[in-house]
Amino acid sequence: DGITDLMMVLSEDLRIISVNHVFQAIMGIEDPEGRYCYEIFRNERRPCPECPAHKSFLTGEVCRETAIFKVGGRNRQFEMLASPIRDPDNDERRILIFKRDVTLEKEYQAKFYQAEKMATIGMLAAGVSHEVNNPLAAISGFAEGLKRRLLRQEKGQADPRDHEDMKDYVDTILQECRRCQGIVHSLLTFSRPVSAGFSSVSINAVVEDTLKLLRSRMKQKGMELAVRTDLDPDLPMICGDEPQLKQVMLNLLVNAMDAVESSGRESGVITVRTYAEADDGVGLVVSDTGCGIPEENQDKLFEPFFTTKPVGKGIGIGLSTCYGIVKEHSGEIVVFSEPDKGSRFIVRLPAHPEHQCE
C-alpha cells in the first residue's frame, strides 16, 4: 500500500483477486474482488484486444501498454505494466498490474509540443506568405483580364477570341485557388493541436506536405540546395498523429538545411527516403551533405536544450521533441554522422493493429 500507482492482481481469467488502496481511491469501488477487470475499466463483456494482462499470460513476459479509461466521468490516460507471477500457496499463475495515471504529464507534454510547433510556424510564416502571394498575384492579373473583356462585351466591342480567353482565365484562377488551398491546408494540419488518438497516416504525404511548407525557406538560403526524394509508392499506412509526425519531419529537414548552410560549401544535397520494414512498419531517412556532428556530441543530440548551433539559431528542443514524438509512436530514431561529410537520421515506426486507428 506504500505504492502510489494503482495496483491489482488478476487471475488467469482476468478476475480481480486483490487491489491496493490507490485502486479504491481512483475507481471508488470498495469490493472489486471477483469481478472482471474489463467490466470495471471498460464496461465490456469480453477482454480488450490489446490487454497487456492477456499478453503477459500468453508470453510469460512483462508487457506494457498505454490506454485511456473514463474515471469519474473524465477520460484519464494510464501507462500499464503487466508482470506474470506465481501464487506461493498453490503455484497458480497470476498477473500483477501497475497502472500509473499520466494524464497531467501527457497534457503538459502536448502543450510543450504545441508551443514549439507555433514557434516553428512563426519561422515559416514569411515563406508561406510568399508561396501564397504568387498564386494571388496570378489570380489578380487574370481577374483584371476578365474584367476588361466583360467591359468590352458591355460596350459591344467584344473580340472573337474573348470567349476562349475568358475560359482559360477562369481555369487558371481556379487552379491557383486550389494551389492556395493546398498551402493553407498543409499549414493548418501542421498547426492543429495534438489529438487524443491515432489515425491512419501516410508517411509519404507527411514528407510531401512538409516539403511544401519549406520550399520558400530553402530558396532563401542563398545557396544551391538540392532536395531529392525517394518515396516508396507501396508504403503501408501507419497509425499515428499526423501533426506530430509532420513536426518530426519539419525539425529533421530544418536541421539538415542548417547543417548544409553551416558547411561553408556553395551547394548541398538533402535526401529524403521512405521504405517498408519487413514487419510492415515504415522507415524514414533524412540525410544531408552538411557539416556533420562530432562523435562526442552524438550521444547528447536528443537531450533537451542541447544544441551545437550558434546563438539565435535554436535552443535545442527540436531533436528532443522528435525523440519524444517517435517514442510516443513506439518507434525509434537514430543518427549516423561524420564531421564535414554529413548526417543521416533514421526513424522507424512500427505497424499497429487496425482497431487502434478507428
Summary of the structure (lengths in Angstrom):
residues: 358
radius of gyration: 27.2
end to end distance: 37.4
largest distance: 103.5
contacts: 1050
relative contact order: 0.09
helix: 45%
strand: 24%
